[in-house]
């Protein structure tokens, strides 16, 4: 009996140790933790199920020493926002469920969610962030925090028609005291220089499209493995390549690029140097036909056919500066060298599906511009026009709330 009790005691100790070791293994920090912030309490909610399934497939192609964490806020009245880990076997392991619903587009909640994710799934090397949802670049929308200290600039994560502005996103990210290895924005128009400049101190690389993206977003079954590549160049090129391989419903490919943030100050200096020449060539109302742009309002909407009532914005940065400096090749070459240092990888597309642009789906082309290698820069920039002052848009006023406006000296040039 004594021998049996001794054996039983040893067995209990072994089982107990095994359980402790298993629990200890489950909380061992990953090499990299990638957090997917899914702001889906809107008309994108139905895409969440597909994307989460794709993520589960992609996660199974990644080793156990990594963590993929998702924050999920979808349009379901019976479901509260939650945080989950997608395991190496593709299972969704819920780590935390919030007791109440909240605006996922609120910067304070954004910061709290990311902080909690980092605490739940710490990494030994670095962190990546995926922004999933709606966006409109740096352009103005209704702000969920318009009365807060952050001001009234909006761009990302619509939740019941409330958005988060980019400067407040920056402040939220800065409050975490980490520098993300990358921020990959799977949402529309986020590769604009104004947004990039705001986020330059919170991430090493910004991966996004200057254009509207398809509703289904990234092909996560193939993109997720690329998020955990630890060679920087191989990582960001693979993310772009896998996204670009996907075609949208009209057979187009998504233009996408990578910005190296530590080169943005130099690009701002180079842009400031060339901007007087650009301003001298600015038209009053419209750049006319032929220039690449990524967003357009018609009246007050983002679609329509009345050309005289169109308000193009988010022009391709390289296309406009190349055109404006056509008589000063040296000035353009100097500026372009700085752009190439900042935009370190890009995939050009001659056609993509967008509500904002007038397209010929049969010919897979745009009616009023053609994308070429010489013109395409992979990032948009705002260029003021007098047309924007007529009350339909507030672009000329709103741009003054972005750091890029002051860095390149628009105010010194009468704008």
N, C-alpha and C positions, 0 to 999 in steps of 0.2 A: 504493500500500500504506500509505504514511504517512497519507494522507487517510482511508483506511479505518480504520486503528487509532485515529486521532483521533476519527472519528465513533463507532467502537465504544466508546471511552473516554467520550465524552459521553453515549452511550446508557446505559452502565452507571451513570454518575453520576446521570442523570435517574431511572433505575429505582430506584437506591439511595435517592435523595432521596424519591421517591414512597413507597417502603416505609417510610422513617423517618417521613414525614409521616403515613402511615396509622396507624403504631403510636402516634405522638404523639397523634393524634386519639382513639384508643381509650382513652387514659388521661387525657384532658382531664376535669377534675372536672365532675360534673353540677351543675345548679342545686340539685336536691334528690335525695337518695338515700333510697329507701324500702326497708327491710329486712324481709322476711317470715320470721319465726322459726317454722319448721314442726316442732313437737315431735310427731312422728307414729309413734314406736315403740310403738304401742298399737293399739286396735281402730279408730282413725280412719285408719289407714294407707291403706286402700283409697280414701278420699276424696282423697288427695293427688294422684293422677293426674288426676282430673277438675279439681281446683282449679288445678293447674299448667297444664293446658290452657286453662282460663278466663283465667288470668293472662296467658298468651301472647296470647290474643285481645285482652284489654284493653290490654296493653302496646303493641300496634300502633296504638292510638288516641292514644298519647302521643308528643310530640315527641322528637327524638334527644337533646336537652339534659338528659335526666333519666335516673336509674338505678333499676331495680327489681332487687333482689338477694334471692335466697332461700337460706336455710339449710334443708337437707332431711335429716331423720333419720327413716327409715321402717322398718317391721318387715320387713326383708329380710336374711336371714343372709348373703347374698353381696354386700351393698352397704354400704359405709361412709358415714358422714355426709359431706355435701359442701356447698360454697357455689357458687352459679351466678348469673350475670347473665342476665336475660331481656331480650333485645335488642329494638330498635325493630321488627325484622322478625318478632319472636315466637319466635326461636330461643333455646334454652337453652345458654348458653356456660359450661361448667364452669370455675370459677376456682381451686378448691382442693378436694382430697379428703383427708379425715383418714386417717391410717394405721391407726387403731384405732377401734373403736366406743366410745362413752361415754354416760353418762346426759345427755341433753339437758336434763333437769330439774335438773341440778346448777348452782348459781349461778356457780361459778367457770368452768365451761365456757360457760355462757350469756354471761358477760362477755367471755371470750376470743373466742367466735364473733363477737359484735357488734363487738369491736375489730378483728378481722381483716377483717370486711366493710367497715368504715369505711376501713381502710387500702387495701383493694383498690379501693373505689369511693368516693373522697372527694367531698364536695359543697361548693359555694361558699357556699350560703345556709343550708340546714338539712337535718335528717334526720327521717324518719318511721319508726315501728316498728309492725309488725303482729304480734300474738301469735296464733298458730294452734295449736289443740289443745284438750285438756281443761282444765277449771278447776272449782273449787267455791267461788268467791268467796274469802272469807278463811277458810273453814271448814277444819277439821283433816283431813288425810289422812296416809298414811305418807310420811315425809320422806327424800329421798335424801341429805340432808346433816344428819341429826339430831344427829350428833356434832360438828358444826363450830361455829365461833364464831357462826354466824348464829342458833342456837336452833332451836325446834321448831314454827314456824308454817308452814303449807303452803297452797297454793292452786292453782298453775299447773303445767301441762306434764307430766302423768303419763308416765313411762317405765319399763315393767316394774314398775308399781305404786309408783313413787317419784315424789314431787312436789317442787316448789319453793315455799318460803313467800314471802309478799309482802315482809316486811321484808328478807329476803336478796336478793330481786329488786331492791328499792330500792338496797341497798348495791352490788350488781353494776352497776346503771345509773349510780350516782353515781361509781363508779370510772372511768368513761369520760370524765368531765369535759365532757359536752355536755348541753344541754337539748333534748330532742326536741320538734319542732313538735307532734307528736301521738303518742299510743300508742293504736292501734285494736286492741281485744281481740276477736278472733273466737273466743270461747270462753265457756262458761256462767258466768252470775252475776257477771261481773267489774265491773258498775257498782254497787258498794256503797261506802258512804261510808268504811268502814274502809280498803279498798284505795286509794281515791282519796286519802285523807289521807296514806297512806304514800308515794304516788308524786307528791305535789304539787310537789316540788322538782326532778323529773327530766323533766317534760313540761309543755308549755303547755296542751294539751287532752287529755282522756281520753274516748275514744269507745267505748262498750260497751253491752251490754244487762244489766239487772238479772236477766233471766230465763234459763232454759235455751234454748240456741240449737239449731237443727236440725243433724243430723249433717253435712249437706252444706255448712254454713257459709254464708259470704257469696257472692253471685253476682259472682265476681271479674271476669268479662268486662265488667261495667258499673261495678263499684266501683273497679277499678284506675285508670281515667282520673281519677276524683275525688280520688285520693290525691296527685295532682300539680297540683291547683289552688292557685294562690299567693295568692289572696284568702282569708283565714282563714275568714270567715263563709260564703262560698260553698263552701269546701272541706268543712267539717264538716257543713253542712246537706246537701250532695250525697251524702256518704258515708252518712249516715243515711237519706236519701230512697231511694237505690238499694237499700240493704239492705231497707228496709221494703217496697219494691215486691214483693219475692219472697214467695211464700206457701209454707208448709211442707206436709207431706204431708196434714195435716188441714184445710188451707185457712186457717190462721191467719197473722197477721203478727207479726213480732218487735218487741216494745217496745225502743226504743233511745234513748240520750240522749248529750249532750255536757256534760262538766264543764270549766269554766274554773278551772284550779288555783290561780291567784293570788287567788281569792275564797274559798278553803277555810278560811283562818284566820278570816276574818270570819264564815263560817258556823259554825265551831266555837264562837266567842264567843256568837253568837246562840243556838245550840243549848244551850250551857251555861246561859244565862239562863232558858230555858224548861223545862229538864229537870226541875227540882224539881216543877213542876206535872204533868209527864208521869209522874214516879215516884209521885206521890200517887194516880194513877189506874191504875197497873199492876195487872193481875189476878195471882193467884198462879200459875195453871197454863196458862191459854189465853186468847187474846183473843176466842175464840168465832167465830161465823160473821160474814162480811161484810167482813173486812179483807184487803187485797191482800197476798199473800206470794209469794215466788218459789222457795222450797225447803222440802222437808218430808222428814223421816225417819219411817219407820214401823217400830217396833222398832229395828233397826239398819240398815235398808235405805232406799233413796230411792224406795220405792214400796210400795203396799199399801192395804188398804181398812178396816183397823180404826181407826176414828176415835179411840177412847180411847187408842190407843197411838201417836198421831201427835205429832211434834215439829216444829211449823212454825218456820221461821226466815227470815231475810232478808225481813222485812216492808218494805213500801213506807214510806219515811221520812216523806213528807208525809202519808200516810193515817193513820198512828198519831199523829203530833203534832197533826194537825188534830182528830182524835177526842178526844185527851187534853186539849186546850185549848178545848173547845167552849163553856165558860163564860167564856172570856177572849179575846174576839175581837181585842182590841188586841195581846195577847201573841202570838197566832198570826200576825196580819198583820205584825208586826215581824219575826218569825222567817221568815215566808214570803218577805218581801222579800230577805232574805239568801240563801235557797234559790234564788230566781229569778236572783240575781246569779251564783250558782255553776253551776247547771244551766241553761245558756244556750240549749239546744235539745233538744227531745224529741219522739218520736213515740209516741203512745199506741196500744195494741192492746187490744181487749176479749177476745181469745182467742189463745192460742198452744199448740202441741203440747209437752207436758212430761210426763216420767215422774213428776215430783215432785208433780203436782197432779191432783185428781180432776176429770175433765172430761166434758162431754157433747159428743162429737164431732159428733153429728147437729145439735144446736142451736148448736154452736160457742160453748159457755159453760162456766164453772166452777161446780161445785155449791155452793161455800161462799163465794164472793165475786163481785162485779161490779165491773169496772174503769170508773171514771167520770173525766171531766176534772177534777172537783174533788178527787178522791182521789189520782189518779196523780201521782207526783212524778218518776218516771224514775230513781230511785236507791233502793237498799235501805239499811236500818240495822238493827243488832242491838239488840233490847230484851230485857233479862234477865227470866227467869221462874224461880220456884222449881222448876217442873217440870224444868228443865234440870239440876238437882242430883242426880237419882236414879240416876246411873251409866250411863244409856244414852248420854247426850251429855256433853261437857265444855264446852259453850258458855260458861257463866258464868265458868269458869276461863280458857278460851282467849282470851276477849276481852281479858283483862288484858295480853296480849302485843302488843296493837295500840296505836299512838300515839293514835288517836282516843279510846280509852277514857279516857286521862288528859286529853286536850285539852278534853273536854266535862264532866269531873268526875264520872264514874260512881262512882269510889271515894269521893268526898266525900258521896255519897248512900246509902251502905251497900251498894253493889254492888261 
